[in-house]
Amino acid sequence: MARTLINVKKTLTRGEAFEIRLLIAHPMESGQRRDSNGQVIARDIINRFSCTYNDMLVLEATLFPAISANPYLSFWAVATETGSIVMTWTDDHGTVQTERVEVTVSA
Amino acid sequence: MNRRAFLLSGAALVAVSVEARATPAEVARLIAALTEGARVVEGGMKLDLPLLVENGNVVAMSITVDDPPPGQHVESLHVFAEANPLPEVLHVRFGPAAARPRIATRIRLATSQSVIALAKLSDGSFRRDSVDLLVTLAACLD
C-alpha cells in the first residue's frame, strides 16, 4: 500500500467548491530507463485514477509514464451532502488502492 | 575492442537514444483521432507551465478552462508532449460532481518541446492551448 497524503477541507457549506489534493508515494517507473547492466527497468506506474463523491463521479483520469514519481493531483468538487469522497487507483501490477475521506456539509 | 567495433557500438547507442521519441506529426495524428474533425478553438483555456524548466523530472502543470457558455460543461482534458518518448501525458474526464474544469499535477519532460492541452466541451467542440518550453535537465532517460 502506497503512503498517501490527502488534503480536503472537512467541513463545507452546501454549494461550495472545494479543492481535493492528493500525493501518492509511488515510483512511477517509466519503462524508459535502463539499469547498470543496460536492461530496461520494467514499467510500473499508476495508470488509472478515479474520484467519486457520494458515488457521483468527480473525475477519472488515465495516467501515462509522463506523470512524475510520487504523483500529485489537485482538482475541484462541489459540496452537496454530507458523505464520503472515495479515491481509487490501479497500477501496472493490478494493485488497486482505495482511500476515503468523510466530509460534513452544512446548509 | 578494435576501433571499428568501438565506432559501431557508438553508432548503436546513438540509434537507441534517438529511436524512442514522439514527433509533432504523431501528436497531430493523436489529436486528429481525438477531435474527429470537430471544431478546435485556440484559447479559452490556460495551460500553465514554466517556460524554462530546470528539472524535467518534476514540472508543475496546471490547466484551467474558462467557464463554458451556460448549459455547457467541460467533458474532458487531454495533454500531449511532442518530444517525450510517449506523446500522451494525461487524459481526464470530469463527472457531475466536479466543480471547476481545473486540475494541477506534476509531469516529466524529456527535452525542450511543445506541450499541448485540449479541452472537450459538452457540445463536442474543443479548446486548445500550448506552451513552448526549454528543458535544461531532461527526464525519462537517466
gemmi code that builds the backbone of each chain (N, CA, C; Angstrom):
import gemmi

chains = {
    "A": [
        ("MET", (0.839, -1.200, 0.000), (0.000, 0.000, 0.000), (0.867, 1.240, 0.000)),
        ("ALA", (0.581, 2.042, -0.949), (1.371, 3.273, -1.061), (0.919, 4.270, 0.002)),
        ("ARG", (1.885, 4.939, 0.585), (1.537, 6.009, 1.519), (0.928, 7.168, 0.747)),
        ("THR", (-0.104, 7.768, 1.315), (-0.748, 8.870, 0.611), (-1.007, 10.030, 1.552)),
        ("LEU", (-0.989, 11.200, 0.995), (-1.385, 12.400, 1.715), (-2.592, 12.946, 0.993)),
        ("ILE", (-3.688, 13.120, 1.715), (-4.891, 13.668, 1.094), (-5.292, 14.916, 1.861)),
        ("ASN", (-5.545, 15.970, 1.130), (-5.864, 17.237, 1.761), (-7.215, 17.727, 1.238)),
        ("VAL", (-8.232, 17.654, 2.109), (-9.580, 18.123, 1.766), (-10.123, 18.874, 2.978)),
        ("LYS", (-10.784, 19.977, 2.724), (-11.463, 20.685, 3.813), (-12.625, 19.815, 4.296)),
        ("LYS", (-12.687, 19.548, 5.618), (-13.639, 18.547, 6.118), (-15.037, 19.118, 6.385)),
        ("THR", (-15.114, 20.397, 6.699), (-16.429, 20.988, 6.940), (-16.714, 22.008, 5.852)),
        ("LEU", (-17.858, 21.815, 5.183), (-18.163, 22.598, 3.989), (-19.571, 23.158, 4.098)),
        ("THR", (-19.828, 24.193, 3.304), (-21.209, 24.656, 3.190), (-21.729, 24.244, 1.819)),
        ("ARG", (-23.032, 24.002, 1.754), (-23.631, 23.474, 0.522), (-23.392, 24.429, -0.644)),
        ("GLY", (-23.026, 23.867, -1.772), (-22.803, 24.670, -2.959), (-21.371, 25.183, -3.102)),
        ("GLU", (-20.586, 24.983, -2.069), (-19.207, 25.465, -2.072), (-18.334, 24.585, -2.968)),
        ("ALA", (-17.447, 25.231, -3.729), (-16.454, 24.474, -4.495), (-15.247, 24.261, -3.592)),
        ("PHE", (-14.781, 23.033, -3.515), (-13.623, 22.767, -2.655), (-12.588, 21.956, -3.407)),
        ("GLU", (-11.334, 22.163, -3.001), (-10.223, 21.523, -3.696), (-9.880, 20.196, -3.030)),
        ("ILE", (-9.580, 19.209, -3.835), (-9.102, 17.920, -3.342), (-7.669, 17.778, -3.837)),
        ("ARG", (-6.742, 17.597, -2.916), (-5.349, 17.456, -3.315), (-4.820, 16.152, -2.760)),
        ("LEU", (-4.100, 15.403, -3.580), (-3.504, 14.199, -3.027), (-2.140, 13.927, -3.620)),
        ("LEU", (-1.347, 13.273, -2.806), (0.021, 12.916, -3.153), (0.169, 11.440, -2.824)),
        ("ILE", (0.535, 10.628, -3.815), (0.659, 9.187, -3.621), (2.142, 8.832, -3.716)),
        ("ALA", (2.640, 8.109, -2.737), (4.039, 7.660, -2.807), (4.119, 6.473, -3.763)),
        ("HIS", (4.652, 6.701, -4.944), (4.738, 5.640, -5.951), (5.902, 5.959, -6.879)),
        ("PRO", (6.733, 4.966, -7.241), (7.918, 5.282, -8.070), (7.572, 5.750, -9.480)),
        ("MET", (6.395, 5.375, -10.020), (6.025, 5.720, -11.389), (7.189, 5.423, -12.351)),
        ("GLU", (7.703, 4.198, -12.272), (8.832, 3.806, -13.134), (8.369, 3.871, -14.578)),
        ("SER", (9.089, 4.656, -15.404), (8.555, 4.995, -16.720), (8.687, 3.883, -17.751)),
        ("GLY", (9.566, 2.902, -17.505), (9.797, 1.881, -18.524), (10.746, 2.349, -19.609)),
        ("GLN", (11.331, 3.541, -19.425), (12.269, 4.098, -20.405), (13.701, 4.017, -19.897)),
        ("ARG", (13.854, 3.761, -18.600), (15.194, 3.814, -18.023), (15.860, 2.437, -18.099)),
        ("ARG", (17.200, 2.435, -18.056), (17.955, 1.190, -18.046), (18.767, 1.102, -16.766)),
        ("ASP", (18.958, -0.123, -16.276), (19.781, -0.277, -15.080), (21.252, -0.325, -15.484)),
        ("SER", (22.155, -0.596, -14.513), (23.594, -0.529, -14.797), (24.045, -1.621, -15.761)),
        ("ASN", (23.209, -2.667, -15.974), (23.558, -3.704, -16.947), (22.956, -3.440, -18.324)),
        ("GLY", (22.298, -2.318, -18.481), (21.706, -1.996, -19.770), (20.339, -2.606, -19.990)),
        ("GLN", (19.804, -3.273, -18.962), (18.475, -3.862, -19.094), (17.411, -2.808, -18.818)),
        ("VAL", (16.341, -2.848, -19.621), (15.246, -1.903, -19.398), (14.564, -2.233, -18.067)),
        ("ILE", (14.354, -1.224, -17.245), (13.635, -1.410, -15.984), (12.143, -1.426, -16.313)),
        ("ALA", (11.455, -2.474, -15.857), (10.055, -2.665, -16.245), (9.187, -1.493, -15.804)),
        ("ARG", (8.233, -1.152, -16.663), (7.320, -0.061, -16.365), (6.463, -0.399, -15.146)),
        ("ASP", (6.270, 0.557, -14.271), (5.409, 0.367, -13.115), (4.813, 1.718, -12.743)),
        ("ILE", (3.651, 2.008, -13.276), (3.020, 3.298, -12.990), (1.581, 3.094, -12.536)),
        ("ILE", (1.046, 4.111, -11.904), (-0.395, 4.155, -11.651), (-1.018, 4.573, -12.967)),
        ("ASN", (-1.880, 3.725, -13.534), (-2.392, 4.066, -14.862), (-3.846, 4.541, -14.859)),
        ("ARG", (-4.594, 4.233, -13.797), (-5.980, 4.700, -13.723), (-6.220, 5.331, -12.360)),
        ("PHE", (-6.974, 6.402, -12.378), (-7.335, 7.058, -11.129), (-8.778, 7.520, -11.236)),
        ("SER", (-9.533, 7.384, -10.167), (-10.870, 7.966, -10.199), (-11.242, 8.456, -8.823)),
        ("CYS", (-12.128, 9.447, -8.794), (-12.580, 10.025, -7.541), (-14.091, 10.206, -7.620)),
        ("THR", (-14.787, 9.711, -6.591), (-16.234, 9.908, -6.529), (-16.586, 10.594, -5.223)),
        ("TYR", (-17.722, 11.309, -5.242), (-18.231, 11.985, -4.049), (-19.669, 11.520, -3.898)),
        ("ASN", (-19.953, 10.765, -2.828), (-21.267, 10.134, -2.642), (-21.678, 9.371, -3.906)),
        ("ASP", (-20.749, 8.569, -4.420), (-20.969, 7.717, -5.600), (-21.202, 8.504, -6.886)),
        ("MET", (-20.995, 9.817, -6.846), (-21.067, 10.603, -8.077), (-19.654, 10.891, -8.543)),
        ("LEU", (-19.428, 10.727, -9.828), (-18.066, 10.884, -10.338), (-17.612, 12.346, -10.264)),
        ("VAL", (-16.448, 12.562, -9.671), (-15.812, 13.876, -9.736), (-14.918, 13.913, -10.971)),
        ("LEU", (-14.061, 12.904, -11.063), (-13.175, 12.864, -12.219), (-12.533, 11.492, -12.322)),
        ("GLU", (-12.247, 11.099, -13.540), (-11.433, 9.905, -13.710), (-10.326, 10.235, -14.690)),
        ("ALA", (-9.177, 9.632, -14.476), (-8.008, 10.006, -15.262), (-7.254, 8.774, -15.718)),
        ("THR", (-6.670, 8.884, -16.915), (-5.721, 7.897, -17.406), (-4.347, 8.536, -17.310)),
        ("LEU", (-3.451, 7.906, -16.582), (-2.115, 8.468, -16.398), (-1.124, 7.722, -17.282)),
        ("PHE", (-0.129, 8.435, -17.754), (0.910, 7.856, -18.596), (2.260, 8.004, -17.884)),
        ("PRO", (3.331, 7.385, -18.422), (4.626, 7.481, -17.741), (5.132, 8.924, -17.624)),
        ("ALA", (4.530, 9.869, -18.338), (4.956, 11.259, -18.245), (4.499, 11.929, -16.953)),
        ("ILE", (3.767, 11.212, -16.106), (3.425, 11.773, -14.799), (4.586, 11.486, -13.842)),
        ("SER", (5.003, 12.512, -13.097), (6.183, 12.402, -12.242), (6.019, 11.339, -11.166)),
        ("ALA", (7.163, 10.870, -10.636), (7.154, 9.971, -9.490), (6.428, 10.658, -8.340)),
        ("ASN", (5.815, 9.847, -7.472), (5.000, 10.361, -6.370), (3.949, 11.333, -6.890)),
        ("PRO", (3.027, 10.806, -7.706), (2.095, 11.693, -8.407), (1.268, 12.571, -7.466)),
        ("TYR", (1.117, 13.808, -7.889), (0.323, 14.801, -7.185), (-0.835, 15.172, -8.084)),
        ("LEU", (-2.021, 15.244, -7.518), (-3.192, 15.646, -8.294), (-4.005, 16.632, -7.471)),
        ("SER", (-4.513, 17.628, -8.138), (-5.405, 18.571, -7.476), (-6.565, 18.853, -8.406)),
        ("PHE", (-7.782, 18.859, -7.846), (-8.973, 19.122, -8.657), (-10.074, 19.607, -7.732)),
        ("TRP", (-11.209, 19.990, -8.301), (-12.266, 20.655, -7.530), (-13.583, 19.901, -7.611)),
        ("ALA", (-14.268, 19.836, -6.482), (-15.607, 19.248, -6.450), (-16.545, 20.246, -5.797)),
        ("VAL", (-17.838, 20.018, -5.965), (-18.816, 20.932, -5.376), (-19.550, 20.209, -4.246)),
        ("ALA", (-19.658, 20.887, -3.086), (-20.259, 20.281, -1.901), (-21.767, 20.175, -2.074)),
        ("THR", (-22.326, 18.977, -1.855), (-23.765, 18.783, -1.940), (-24.314, 18.266, -0.611)),
        ("GLU", (-23.912, 17.055, -0.219), (-24.416, 16.448, 1.007), (-23.241, 15.925, 1.819)),
        ("THR", (-23.485, 15.744, 3.113), (-22.505, 15.075, 3.965), (-22.281, 13.670, 3.417)),
        ("GLY", (-21.040, 13.253, 3.357), (-20.780, 11.929, 2.809), (-19.299, 11.697, 2.626)),
        ("SER", (-18.976, 10.776, 1.735), (-17.577, 10.395, 1.617), (-17.059, 10.616, 0.200)),
        ("ILE", (-15.796, 10.982, 0.186), (-15.065, 11.110, -1.063), (-14.178, 9.879, -1.172)),
        ("VAL", (-14.321, 9.145, -2.255), (-13.578, 7.900, -2.419), (-12.656, 8.027, -3.617)),
        ("MET", (-11.385, 7.765, -3.389), (-10.408, 7.821, -4.464), (-9.828, 6.430, -4.680)),
        ("THR", (-9.778, 6.002, -5.920), (-9.313, 4.658, -6.249), (-8.297, 4.746, -7.366)),
        ("TRP", (-7.213, 4.002, -7.247), (-6.275, 3.956, -8.356), (-5.706, 2.564, -8.542)),
        ("THR", (-5.248, 2.291, -9.761), (-4.749, 0.981, -10.158), (-3.362, 1.155, -10.746)),
        ("ASP", (-2.424, 0.281, -10.388), (-1.101, 0.376, -11.018), (-0.877, -0.792, -11.972)),
        ("ASP", (0.307, -0.818, -12.590), (0.588, -1.806, -13.626), (0.574, -3.240, -13.111)),
        ("HIS", (0.776, -3.439, -11.796), (0.694, -4.786, -11.239), (-0.748, -5.205, -11.000)),
        ("GLY", (-1.700, -4.291, -11.255), (-3.098, -4.588, -10.996), (-3.492, -4.316, -9.555)),
        ("THR", (-2.597, -3.737, -8.769), (-2.913, -3.409, -7.384), (-3.907, -2.257, -7.353)),
        ("VAL", (-4.989, -2.450, -6.630), (-5.993, -1.399, -6.512), (-5.941, -0.850, -5.089)),
        ("GLN", (-5.847, 0.446, -4.958), (-5.873, 1.058, -3.631), (-7.014, 2.058, -3.560)),
        ("THR", (-7.702, 2.055, -2.443), (-8.837, 2.957, -2.249), (-8.622, 3.757, -0.980)),
        ("GLU", (-8.829, 5.048, -1.054), (-8.755, 5.908, 0.117), (-10.075, 6.663, 0.231)),
        ("ARG", (-10.496, 6.907, 1.474), (-11.798, 7.500, 1.710), (-11.650, 8.668, 2.673)),
        ("VAL", (-12.358, 9.751, 2.393), (-12.364, 10.917, 3.272), (-13.819, 11.292, 3.522)),
        ("GLU", (-14.161, 11.493, 4.798), (-15.526, 11.902, 5.126), (-15.588, 13.423, 5.208)),
        ("VAL", (-16.631, 14.007, 4.609), (-16.809, 15.453, 4.720), (-18.207, 15.747, 5.275)),
        ("THR", (-18.299, 16.838, 6.008), (-19.569, 17.257, 6.601), (-20.021, 18.526, 5.895)),
        ("VAL", (-21.260, 18.509, 5.407), (-21.790, 19.663, 4.691), (-22.931, 20.268, 5.490)),
        ("SER", (-22.854, 21.553, 5.760), (-23.947, 22.238, 6.451), (-24.637, 23.185, 5.476)),
        ("ALA", (-25.906, 23.442, 5.737), (-26.664, 24.326, 4.857), (-26.284, 25.752, 5.190)),
    ],
    "B": [
        ("MET", (38.715, -4.517, -27.912), (37.773, -3.970, -28.907), (38.540, -3.103, -29.902)),
        ("ASN", (38.446, -3.416, -31.181), (39.161, -2.591, -32.154), (38.354, -1.336, -32.475)),
        ("ARG", (38.972, -0.497, -33.266), (38.359, 0.813, -33.496), (37.004, 0.694, -34.209)),
        ("ARG", (36.957, -0.274, -35.171), (35.716, -0.407, -35.949), (34.547, -0.808, -35.042)),
        ("ALA", (34.852, -1.795, -34.162), (33.788, -2.258, -33.251), (33.352, -1.132, -32.330)),
        ("PHE", (34.339, -0.343, -31.878), (34.021, 0.758, -30.962), (33.108, 1.776, -31.641)),
        ("LEU", (33.439, 2.128, -32.868), (32.633, 3.107, -33.594), (31.221, 2.571, -33.822)),
        ("LEU", (31.124, 1.284, -34.155), (29.817, 0.680, -34.391), (28.969, 0.718, -33.125)),
        ("SER", (29.594, 0.397, -31.978), (28.804, 0.394, -30.744), (28.339, 1.809, -30.416)),
        ("GLY", (29.177, 2.790, -30.723), (28.769, 4.182, -30.515), (27.583, 4.530, -31.385)),
        ("ALA", (27.634, 4.117, -32.644), (26.523, 4.386, -33.560), (25.248, 3.724, -33.056)),
        ("ALA", (25.388, 2.510, -32.506), (24.218, 1.801, -31.991), (23.608, 2.567, -30.824)),
        ("LEU", (24.455, 3.106, -29.961), (23.957, 3.877, -28.818), (23.163, 5.088, -29.273)),
        ("VAL", (23.706, 5.794, -30.266), (23.017, 6.976, -30.794), (21.660, 6.558, -31.334)),
        ("ALA", (21.644, 5.422, -32.068), (20.394, 4.950, -32.657), (19.366, 4.666, -31.570)),
        ("VAL", (19.817, 4.061, -30.466), (18.895, 3.728, -29.380), (18.323, 4.996, -28.777)),
        ("SER", (19.193, 6.005, -28.561), (18.697, 7.183, -27.869), (17.800, 8.033, -28.771)),
        ("VAL", (17.965, 7.912, -30.082), (17.123, 8.691, -30.984), (15.787, 7.987, -31.219)),
        ("GLU", (15.816, 6.656, -31.140), (14.661, 5.834, -31.527), (13.374, 6.219, -30.781)),
        ("ALA", (13.491, 6.370, -29.440), (12.271, 6.460, -28.645), (11.843, 7.897, -28.435)),
        ("ARG", (11.310, 8.531, -29.432), (10.801, 9.886, -29.295), (9.505, 10.011, -30.081)),
        ("ALA", (8.547, 10.701, -29.482), (7.361, 11.038, -30.258), (7.740, 12.178, -31.207)),
        ("THR", (6.901, 12.465, -32.174), (7.154, 13.567, -33.097), (5.910, 14.444, -33.138)),
        ("PRO", (6.077, 15.717, -33.554), (4.894, 16.572, -33.714), (3.845, 15.939, -34.621)),
        ("ALA", (4.303, 15.196, -35.659), (3.346, 14.562, -36.569), (2.521, 13.506, -35.844)),
        ("GLU", (3.188, 12.771, -34.940), (2.478, 11.733, -34.195), (1.425, 12.365, -33.279)),
        ("VAL", (1.819, 13.476, -32.638), (0.876, 14.181, -31.767), (-0.290, 14.720, -32.593)),
        ("ALA", (0.012, 15.263, -33.781), (-1.053, 15.775, -34.646), (-2.029, 14.656, -35.009)),
        ("ARG", (-1.499, 13.453, -35.260), (-2.371, 12.301, -35.570), (-3.256, 11.960, -34.374)),
        ("LEU", (-2.645, 11.938, -33.168), (-3.423, 11.622, -31.966), (-4.527, 12.649, -31.749)),
        ("ILE", (-4.194, 13.933, -31.974), (-5.182, 14.987, -31.772), (-6.294, 14.870, -32.817)),
        ("ALA", (-5.915, 14.541, -34.051), (-6.932, 14.365, -35.094), (-7.867, 13.212, -34.742)),
        ("ALA", (-7.298, 12.120, -34.181), (-8.116, 10.972, -33.794), (-9.040, 11.343, -32.639)),
        ("LEU", (-8.574, 12.246, -31.786), (-9.377, 12.664, -30.634), (-10.509, 13.593, -31.047)),
        ("THR", (-10.191, 14.582, -31.900), (-11.192, 15.587, -32.239), (-12.152, 15.101, -33.316)),
        ("GLU", (-11.729, 14.181, -34.142), (-12.564, 13.627, -35.217), (-13.227, 14.721, -36.040)),
        ("GLY", (-12.447, 15.725, -36.376), (-12.955, 16.763, -37.264), (-13.805, 17.822, -36.589)),
        ("ALA", (-13.958, 17.749, -35.258), (-14.749, 18.760, -34.552), (-14.006, 20.094, -34.558)),
        ("ARG", (-14.748, 21.162, -34.250), (-14.172, 22.498, -34.246), (-13.181, 22.620, -33.086)),
        ("VAL", (-11.983, 23.122, -33.369), (-10.981, 23.343, -32.334), (-10.663, 24.832, -32.295)),
        ("VAL", (-10.926, 25.457, -31.146), (-10.695, 26.889, -30.987), (-9.434, 27.094, -30.162)),
        ("GLU", (-8.559, 27.951, -30.648), (-7.354, 28.286, -29.882), (-7.750, 29.216, -28.739)),
        ("GLY", (-7.321, 28.903, -27.516), (-7.628, 29.759, -26.368), (-8.868, 29.317, -25.629)),
        ("GLY", (-9.334, 30.176, -24.697), (-10.470, 29.806, -23.865), (-10.067, 28.890, -22.740)),
        ("MET", (-8.783, 28.655, -22.614), (-8.254, 27.845, -21.520), (-6.805, 28.231, -21.312)),
        ("LYS", (-6.267, 27.836, -20.168), (-4.892, 28.195, -19.863), (-4.118, 26.951, -19.449)),
        ("LEU", (-3.083, 26.627, -20.226), (-2.146, 25.576, -19.841), (-0.968, 26.278, -19.182)),
        ("ASP", (-0.802, 26.046, -17.902), (0.210, 26.784, -17.150), (1.419, 25.895, -16.896)),
        ("LEU", (2.531, 26.240, -17.539), (3.795, 25.513, -17.378), (4.920, 26.544, -17.343)),
        ("PRO", (6.002, 26.266, -16.626), (7.119, 27.208, -16.666), (7.760, 27.216, -18.058)),
        ("LEU", (8.209, 28.381, -18.513), (8.834, 28.466, -19.839), (10.248, 27.911, -19.813)),
        ("LEU", (10.898, 28.021, -18.669), (12.236, 27.467, -18.512), (12.183, 26.422, -17.405)),
        ("VAL", (12.416, 25.157, -17.794), (12.302, 24.051, -16.845), (13.700, 23.637, -16.415)),
        ("GLU", (13.972, 23.716, -15.134), (15.312, 23.347, -14.668), (15.437, 21.853, -14.466)),
        ("ASN", (14.343, 21.202, -14.082), (14.383, 19.764, -13.845), (13.180, 19.120, -14.530)),
        ("GLY", (13.448, 18.408, -15.614), (12.375, 17.809, -16.395), (11.654, 16.670, -15.698)),
        ("ASN", (12.201, 16.212, -14.557), (11.542, 15.118, -13.850), (10.283, 15.570, -13.116)),
        ("VAL", (10.262, 16.802, -12.702), (9.141, 17.319, -11.922), (8.791, 18.703, -12.446)),
        ("VAL", (7.792, 18.774, -13.300), (7.373, 20.053, -13.855), (5.930, 20.297, -13.423)),
        ("ALA", (5.729, 21.352, -12.662), (4.377, 21.655, -12.185), (3.532, 22.122, -13.363)),
        ("MET", (2.374, 21.516, -13.536), (1.482, 21.860, -14.644), (0.088, 22.066, -14.094)),
        ("SER", (-0.567, 23.132, -14.520), (-1.981, 23.254, -14.184), (-2.746, 23.663, -15.433)),
        ("ILE", (-3.978, 23.219, -15.495), (-4.851, 23.526, -16.627), (-6.143, 24.099, -16.065)),
        ("THR", (-6.512, 25.262, -16.548), (-7.767, 25.889, -16.153), (-8.527, 26.236, -17.415)),
        ("VAL", (-9.759, 25.773, -17.501), (-10.590, 26.092, -18.659), (-11.548, 27.202, -18.243)),
        ("ASP", (-11.667, 28.245, -19.077), (-12.623, 29.317, -18.803), (-14.025, 28.720, -18.785)),
        ("ASP", (-14.898, 29.328, -17.971), (-16.258, 28.801, -17.865), (-16.895, 28.719, -19.251)),
        ("PRO", (-17.439, 27.554, -19.603), (-18.088, 27.428, -20.905), (-19.418, 28.179, -20.912)),
        ("PRO", (-20.008, 28.406, -22.082), (-21.301, 29.098, -22.154), (-22.341, 28.359, -21.310)),
        ("PRO", (-23.381, 29.085, -20.817), (-24.400, 28.447, -19.967), (-24.986, 27.204, -20.636)),
        ("GLY", (-25.243, 26.190, -19.831), (-25.823, 24.964, -20.365), (-24.781, 23.987, -20.892)),
        ("GLN", (-23.533, 24.439, -20.897), (-22.481, 23.524, -21.353), (-21.495, 23.281, -20.227)),
        ("HIS", (-20.767, 22.182, -20.337), (-19.716, 21.921, -19.361), (-18.504, 21.327, -20.066)),
        ("VAL", (-17.405, 21.295, -19.350), (-16.185, 20.708, -19.903), (-16.215, 19.210, -19.618)),
        ("GLU", (-16.123, 18.416, -20.676), (-16.191, 16.966, -20.505), (-14.857, 16.356, -20.143)),
        ("SER", (-13.808, 16.784, -20.853), (-12.532, 16.113, -20.627), (-11.365, 17.012, -20.991)),
        ("LEU", (-10.203, 16.655, -20.469), (-8.951, 17.347, -20.767), (-7.950, 16.321, -21.276)),
        ("HIS", (-7.114, 16.763, -22.201), (-6.127, 15.860, -22.797), (-4.817, 16.616, -22.945)),
        ("VAL", (-3.710, 15.996, -22.540), (-2.404, 16.661, -22.612), (-1.439, 15.793, -23.411)),
        ("PHE", (-0.719, 16.456, -24.332), (0.267, 15.763, -25.161), (1.601, 16.500, -25.103)),
        ("ALA", (2.693, 15.737, -25.118), (4.037, 16.314, -25.167), (4.702, 15.831, -26.450)),
        ("GLU", (5.144, 16.776, -27.276), (5.561, 16.420, -28.633), (6.862, 15.638, -28.699)),
        ("ALA", (7.746, 15.792, -27.734), (9.053, 15.128, -27.855), (9.368, 14.214, -26.679)),
        ("ASN", (8.347, 13.777, -25.963), (8.562, 12.756, -24.935), (8.626, 11.394, -25.622)),
        ("PRO", (9.202, 10.378, -24.958), (9.203, 9.034, -25.560), (7.785, 8.583, -25.889)),
        ("LEU", (6.834, 8.905, -25.020), (5.429, 8.627, -25.302), (4.702, 9.960, -25.331)),
        ("PRO", (3.954, 10.231, -26.391), (3.377, 11.562, -26.547), (2.238, 11.872, -25.586)),
        ("GLU", (1.539, 10.867, -25.111), (0.401, 11.139, -24.237), (0.885, 11.382, -22.809)),
        ("VAL", (0.270, 12.347, -22.135), (0.653, 12.686, -20.766), (-0.468, 12.351, -19.800)),
        ("LEU", (-1.679, 12.786, -20.136), (-2.775, 12.679, -19.187), (-4.093, 12.851, -19.925)),
        ("HIS", (-5.073, 12.005, -19.586), (-6.446, 12.218, -20.034), (-7.315, 12.283, -18.790)),
        ("VAL", (-8.155, 13.275, -18.711), (-9.038, 13.432, -17.556), (-10.464, 13.585, -18.049)),
        ("ARG", (-11.403, 12.870, -17.411), (-12.817, 13.053, -17.724), (-13.504, 13.547, -16.462)),
        ("PHE", (-14.246, 14.630, -16.578), (-14.939, 15.182, -15.417), (-16.324, 14.566, -15.286)),
        ("GLY", (-16.741, 14.359, -14.044), (-18.075, 13.837, -13.777), (-18.992, 14.931, -13.266)),
        ("PRO", (-20.234, 14.573, -12.920), (-21.212, 15.577, -12.491), (-20.862, 16.246, -11.161)),
        ("ALA", (-20.000, 15.636, -10.334), (-19.673, 16.233, -9.040), (-18.486, 17.192, -9.130)),
        ("ALA", (-17.898, 17.342, -10.311), (-16.760, 18.256, -10.448), (-17.251, 19.696, -10.385)),
        ("ALA", (-16.461, 20.558, -9.734), (-16.894, 21.942, -9.570), (-16.320, 22.837, -10.656)),
        ("ARG", (-15.046, 22.741, -10.900), (-14.385, 23.623, -11.851), (-13.556, 22.788, -12.805)),
        ("PRO", (-13.523, 23.190, -14.071), (-12.669, 22.463, -15.013), (-11.214, 22.863, -14.819)),
        ("ARG", (-10.660, 22.373, -13.736), (-9.309, 22.795, -13.373), (-8.586, 21.631, -12.707)),
        ("ILE", (-7.368, 21.329, -13.159), (-6.556, 20.322, -12.485), (-5.118, 20.808, -12.406)),
        ("ALA", (-4.393, 20.241, -11.464), (-2.962, 20.504, -11.360), (-2.261, 19.196, -11.068)),
        ("THR", (-1.075, 19.014, -11.643), (-0.282, 17.819, -11.375), (1.171, 18.139, -11.698)),
        ("ARG", (2.021, 17.122, -11.657), (3.433, 17.311, -11.987), (3.810, 16.293, -13.049)),
        ("ILE", (4.511, 16.756, -14.077), (4.801, 15.866, -15.205), (6.308, 15.796, -15.479)),
        ("ARG", (6.666, 14.839, -16.350), (8.050, 14.669, -16.794), (8.168, 15.171, -18.226)),
        ("LEU", (9.270, 15.828, -18.530), (9.519, 16.266, -19.901), (10.923, 15.835, -20.307)),
        ("ALA", (11.011, 15.148, -21.461), (12.283, 14.566, -21.878), (13.223, 15.604, -22.453)),
        ("THR", (12.679, 16.656, -23.050), (13.535, 17.636, -23.699), (12.725, 18.899, -23.968)),
        ("SER", (13.380, 19.930, -24.493), (12.672, 21.148, -24.862), (11.655, 20.832, -25.950)),
        ("GLN", (10.446, 21.313, -25.806), (9.392, 20.906, -26.729), (8.127, 21.734, -26.521)),
        ("SER", (7.106, 21.419, -27.325), (5.777, 21.999, -27.137), (4.907, 21.020, -26.378)),
        ("VAL", (4.169, 21.534, -25.425), (3.167, 20.739, -24.726), (1.809, 21.298, -25.130)),
        ("ILE", (0.896, 20.414, -25.472), (-0.409, 20.823, -25.995), (-1.508, 20.275, -25.087)),
        ("ALA", (-2.459, 21.130, -24.760), (-3.610, 20.687, -23.977), (-4.886, 20.970, -24.755)),
        ("LEU", (-5.828, 20.040, -24.707), (-7.131, 20.216, -25.339), (-8.209, 19.992, -24.303)),
        ("ALA", (-9.274, 20.770, -24.409), (-10.439, 20.572, -23.549), (-11.628, 20.292, -24.448)),
        ("LYS", (-12.387, 19.246, -24.105), (-13.576, 18.925, -24.882), (-14.797, 19.466, -24.155)),
        ("LEU", (-15.608, 20.234, -24.843), (-16.845, 20.746, -24.253), (-17.982, 19.788, -24.563)),
        ("SER", (-19.100, 19.975, -23.837), (-20.211, 19.031, -23.993), (-20.890, 19.149, -25.356)),
        ("ASP", (-20.683, 20.275, -26.083), (-21.261, 20.362, -27.425), (-20.372, 19.702, -28.479)),
        ("GLY", (-19.260, 19.091, -28.037), (-18.411, 18.354, -28.972), (-17.255, 19.168, -29.515)),
        ("SER", (-17.253, 20.489, -29.265), (-16.146, 21.303, -29.762), (-14.973, 21.231, -28.781)),
        ("PHE", (-13.822, 21.718, -29.239), (-12.611, 21.634, -28.442), (-11.993, 23.014, -28.271)),
        ("ARG", (-11.285, 23.176, -27.156), (-10.414, 24.321, -26.965), (-8.984, 23.810, -26.862)),
        ("ARG", (-8.047, 24.690, -27.220), (-6.656, 24.218, -27.295), (-5.733, 25.301, -26.771)),
        ("ASP", (-4.703, 24.880, -26.064), (-3.650, 25.807, -25.656), (-2.339, 25.042, -25.691)),
        ("SER", (-1.239, 25.751, -25.964), (0.051, 25.072, -25.992), (1.129, 25.974, -25.418)),
        ("VAL", (2.203, 25.349, -24.955), (3.331, 26.077, -24.383), (4.617, 25.507, -24.988)),
        ("ASP", (5.484, 26.407, -25.482), (6.828, 26.005, -25.921), (7.767, 26.251, -24.758)),
        ("LEU", (8.487, 25.226, -24.338), (9.350, 25.435, -23.184), (10.738, 24.857, -23.402)),
        ("LEU", (11.661, 25.330, -22.594), (13.051, 24.894, -22.630), (13.321, 24.031, -21.406)),
        ("VAL", (13.929, 22.875, -21.619), (14.238, 21.970, -20.519), (15.754, 21.882, -20.397)),
        ("THR", (16.293, 22.191, -19.232), (17.749, 22.123, -19.094), (18.217, 20.762, -18.594)),
        ("LEU", (17.443, 20.127, -17.688), (17.780, 18.771, -17.261), (16.641, 17.854, -17.682)),
        ("ALA", (16.948, 16.906, -18.576), (15.904, 16.065, -19.143), (15.487, 14.970, -18.187)),
        ("ALA", (14.257, 14.496, -18.355), (13.766, 13.376, -17.560), (13.781, 12.113, -18.409)),
        ("CYS", (13.331, 11.028, -17.843), (12.984, 9.784, -18.525), (14.171, 8.897, -18.852)),
        ("LEU", (15.295, 9.445, -19.290), (16.310, 8.565, -19.845), (17.426, 8.249, -18.874)),
        ("ASP", (17.465, 8.919, -17.737), (18.526, 8.561, -16.800), (18.005, 8.536, -15.369)),
    ],
}
model = gemmi.Model(1)
for chain_id, residues in chains.items():
    chain = gemmi.Chain(chain_id)
    for i, (resn, *xyz) in enumerate(residues, 1):
        res = gemmi.Residue()
        res.name, res.seqid = resn, gemmi.SeqId(i, " ")
        for name, pos in zip(("N", "CA", "C"), xyz):
            atom = gemmi.Atom()
            atom.name, atom.element = name, gemmi.Element(name[0])
            atom.pos, atom.b_iso = gemmi.Position(*pos), 0.0
            res.add_atom(atom)
        chain.add_residue(res)
    model.add_chain(chain)
structure = gemmi.Structure()
structure.add_model(model)
structure.setup_entities()
